[in-house]
Amino acid sequence: MEPTVENLDIKIMQLDITMAKTNVVLDAGTREAIERQLSTLKSITTEIARMRIEVEAKKLVAKETMTDIEKWNTQLDPKLGEADNEVSKVWKWFDE
């Protein structure tokens, strides 16, 4: 997927959809489904991080101000933090 702001927004929507499924998957207790959920969460967040760096670079090339880039960037941090919490929740299930 081409790293654009629009495609990054799509990935974030996919992350939202995936995160919304975590509790249902954990409640079902099927190890394979839980492993898939963990893998999907990690895969999407890795893709978002990669795309974020590339979109940042495009913004720099386009001579956007650092203030605008930082403002845009800080909008992603809470979403990635939520994903990290979901990953921790899954790991906790494995530890129990």
C-alpha positions, 0 to 999 in steps of 0.5 A: 500500500502506497504510504499516503495520508489517505492510506494511513487513515485506512490502516488506522481504520483497520486497526480500529476494527481489529482492536474492537475484536480483541475482547470477543476473541479473548472471551472465546478462548480459542488459542489459534484465533488469539494468536491470529489476533495478536499477529494482526495487531502487530502487523497493522501497527508495524505497517502504520509505523512504516507508513508514518515515517514515509509520509513524514518524509513526504511532508518534509519534502513538501516543505511543510512546517515542523509544527504542522508535521508534529501536530499531524504526528501526535494524532497517531500516538494515542491510536498506537498506544491503544494498540499497544494496550490491546497487544498487552491484553493478549499477552496477559491472556497467554500468561494466565 
